[in-house]
């Protein structure tokens, strides 16, 4: 297999989902209005399933510095649009404060059909994630890349965990979003596929059985995009800071490069059974970087912090000098300051109130 371009020059783009909250920190059903009124000024601004959510999508980028700048620009514009309406942007995978009613569904034929077909699932999975797209040469290669990436998912989840609080209490998890999102029948780690044809037949079967309403509802943690020539990694909570989002995305880009190079050399990753992968994802969601898992770099269970170091070593040869430095600096910041989940809990330990955690999460929009 030959790639069309150097893995160092793989394209990368990021979609981020956000909550809109009022000054008290409670969810605000203003997403559709913000999209209607501010969409022309904010590239990629889109409605989401719940009216309290909103999504942005970056332009195609090629480096960590470029992507960080793009994320900061879009977050800044969104924060300004929200502030003009007396609202704030909340940077957490789950809403923190208790609400008196489920979030209202955004009025559209598709979303209303989803709510009718899936019932209370649609009302209880209101979460915000970060989705990373990386360019691939073809769908056939994309399926093989997905197979290579599967076993790294627990490490990525632990690094991106940013949802320890939900509905007014500590969930005892670093990523409660991961647990909630699993309620969708089409969610979870991607199966191991032998070919693009098997991938397509599986997607078709899930739609036919009704587990997914359409192809857009294939919610695997790794999937092929139907709109762009990319592979999409969807395991992450939305990041507390633009810097952390960019770090995570460049690590994903590096992993795709590592997978492409491994495939060129005939180095297929051993197939981790689905039940074991789900178990390791649960552990990563619960314990974050303090969890334990296996990876393609170390088949024996090791602390995820150690596995993250091994991941950085794996992706380094597939990144430019600048992106390697970007990852080193970013991981140093995580070591010093903590993940989003760790920072949320540290703030709560200092203040004892979730409203101060909300204040932290609305202040870090462009950090």
N, C-alpha and C positions, 0 to 999 in steps of 0.2 A: 504494500500500500504506500502511495506517495501523496504527501500533502501538497496543496497548491502554493502555499506560502510558508515562510518560517513560522514556527509556533510562537516565536517572540512577538510576531505582528498579528496575532489573533485579535479579532475585534471583540469588544465587550460593551454591554449596555445593562442598565439596571432599572427595574420597576420597583417603586416603593409605595406602600400603602400606609396611610396615616389616619388617625382619629382626629376629628374636630371636637373641641370641648369648649364649654363656656368658661367664664371667669372663676366659677366655683370648682371646675374640673370635671363636671358631668358632661356626658355625650351631648352633642348638638346636632340636630338633623338638618345640617346646612350644606352637605356635600353637593347635591344637585344645583343649588343656587350658586355656590362658589364656582362650579364648573361652567355654568351658563354665563356668569358675569365676568369671570377671570380667565376662562379658557383661551381666548385669543392672545393673552399676554403670557401664558405659561405653557410651554410646549409639552405635549403628551398628557395634559391634565384630563382625567377620566372619572366618571362615576363608578361607584362600587355597589355591591349588593345591599349594604345598609346605608341609610342616608347620612349617618354620622361619619362615613368614611370617604376618602378621596385617594386617587392614585396618580402618581407622576411617572413619566418614562424619560430617561435620558436619551440624548443623541448617541450615535455609535462613537465609542472612544477606543483608544489603543494603549493608554498608559494609566498608571495609578494617579499621577499628578493631574492629568487631563480629566479623568473621571471624578476625582475629588472636587475639582473646580466646578464641574458640571453639576454635581450633586449639591454643592453649596449654593450655586446660583438658583437652582430650582427650589430648594428648600427656603431660601431667602424670599423668593417671590411668593411662594405659597403662604409663608408666615405673614407677609405683608397683606396679602389678600384676606387672610383670616382676621388679622388685627383690624382691618377696615370695617369688619362686621362685629367687632367686639369679641372675637373668638381667638382660640389658641390651637396650635398644632401639637398633638401629644405623640411622643416618640416611644411607643411601647407596643409589644406584640398583643397585649390584652389591655382592656380598659380597667383602671384601678378601682374606681369608686363604685359602690353599689347603686344600681339604677332601679327605678320604680316599675319599669316596664321593659320588655325586649326592644332592641333598636328597630325603628321603622324601616321597612324594606323600600328601596328606591323604586319609584313607579316606572316600570318598563315592562313590556310583554315578557321578556326573557326572565327577568328577576322575579316577577310575579308568578310565572309558571314554576320556577325553582322553589319558591316558598310554598306553593300549593302541593307540588309533588313530594318534597322532602320534609314538609311539616316543621316540627320543632327543631330539627337539625339546622335549618336555615336561620332560625332565631337565636341559636346558641353557639354558632361558630363565627361570630363577629370578631375577627382577629386581623392583625396587620402584619404582613410579611414583606420580605425583600427577595425579589426574583432576579437572577443574574442570567443574561443571555451571552453565550460565547459562539462565535462563528465556527461552522464546521463545513468540510468539503462536500458532504452528501448525507442523506438520511441513513444510508447503509452504514457509513462510518459512524454517524451519530449514535446508532443503536449499539455499536461495539464500544464507543466511548462511554455510554451509559453503563454498560456492564463493568467497565473498569472503575467508574466513579462510585458505584454502589457502596463498597466497603469503607469509603472515606466519609460517608454521610454522618456517622455519629460525631466525628471530630468537627465537621463543619457546623453541626447543630450546637454543640457545646460552645464553640467560639461565638456563634451568633445569638446565643440565648439572651433574651431581653423581655421576659414576661413572667416574673415571679409572683406578682400580685394580680388578683382578679376578684371583682365583685366585693371589694372591701376587706379582703383578707389575704394572708400569705398562703399560697397554694402548696408550699414545700417543694416546689419544682423551680428550676431555673427557666425552663420554657414550658409554661402552661399552654401557650398557643399550640405547641406541637401535640399535646394531649387532646385539646379541643378539636383541632383540625382533623384528627383521625376519625371523627364521627362521620365524615363524608364516606360513602361506600367506595368512592373512586380515589381516595387518598391513600398515602403510604409510600413505602419504598418501591421503586420500579422493579418489576420482575426481571429476571435474566432472560434475554432474548437471543435466539440463534440467528435471526435475520430481521431485516426491515419488514419483510412480509409477515413474519410472526408478530412483530410489533403492531402492524396495521390490523391484522386479524383479531388481535386481543382488544385493541381500541374499539373495533367494530362490534365485537361481542359485548363489551361493557355498555356501549350505547344501546345495543339491541335489547339487552336485559333490563335497561332502565337504571342501572347503577350510575350511569352518567347520562345527563339529558342530551348532551352533544359532545363533540370533540373538545370544546373549550372547558368542559368539566372533567377532563382527565387530570386529576390533581396529584399525580405521582410527584415525589420529591425531585425526580429528574425526568424530563420529557422532551420530546422534539417539538419545536415550534411549528405550527401550521401556517404561520404568516411570514416568517423570516427563515433564512438558512442558518438556524442556530439551534444549539442545545440549551435547555433552560433548567437551571438548578433552583429549586423552590423551597429548600429546607429551612431557610433563615427567618427569624423574627426581624421585623424592621429594626434598624440600628438606632441607638441613641444619638449617635453623631454621624455626620457625613464622612468623617475620617474613618470611622469603624466600618461603615458601609463600603467605602472604597477599598479598604484593606481586605475585607471579606471577598469582594468581587474580584480583586486581582489574584487572590489565592485560588478562587474558582477557575479563573482564566489559566493560571499556572497548572492546575490539576488537569484541565482539558488538554493543555499542551503535553503534560506528562503522559496522559492516556494515549494521545496520538503517537508520541515517540515510542511508547511501550508496544503499541500495536505494530508499528513499523518493524520493530525488532522481534516480533513474535512472542512477546512477554505478556501473555494473558493472565489477568488476575484470577486466582482461585475463586470459585463460585461460593459465596457465603449464602447459606440457606436463608430463605425469607424469614423463618421464625427466629433465627439467631440474630439477623439484622434488626428485626423489630425489637428484640430484647435489648440489644445494644443501643438502639435509638431511645428506648424508654430510659435506660440508665443515663444517657447523655442529657435527656430532657430533665431528669430529676436532679442530677448532681453537677451538671455543667462541666467545667474543666477539671473538677475534682473526681469525675467518674473514671471508669476503666473500660477499655474496649480493645479489639484487635483491628488491624489495618493491613493493607498490602505491604507496608513497610515492616510490620512486626506481627506475626501470626499469633504470638502469645499475648494474653491480656496485659496491657500496660496502662499506667495513668494517662488520661487523655492529654494532660499537659506535655508528657513525653512524646505521645503520638503526634501532637501538634508540631513539636520540634522536628520530628522525622518528616512530617508533611512538608515543612518549609524547606528541608534539604532536598526532597524529591522534586519540588517545583522549581527550585533555583535555576537549574540548567535550562529551563524552558522559558525564562523571563529575561528581559533586558537588564543591564546593570542598574539602571534607574529603578526599575520595578523591584529588583531584589532589595535595593536599599529601602524602597518604600515599604516592603513587607517587614524588613528588619525593624524599621522605625515603628511601624504600626504594632507589631507584636511586642515590642518593648513598652509601648504605651499601655497595651492590654495587661502586661505583667505588672506594670506600675499602678495603673488606675482600676483595673478589673474589667470584666465584661459588663454589658448593660445590666444584666440581672444582678451581678455583684454590686454595682454602683447603686442600683435601686435599693437593695437591702441595706447597704451601708448608710444611705441617706435616711432610711426609715429608722435604723438603729440609733442614729444621732438625734432625730427629731421626735420619733414616736408617732408621727401622723402621716397618713397617705397624701394629704394635701400638699405637704412639702415635697414629697416625691413627685407629685404631679408638677409642681413648680419647677423642679429640676428638669423634668422631661420636656417641659415646654420652653425652657431656656436654652437647650442644647441643639436647637434646630439646625444651625449652620456651623457647629463646631467641627 
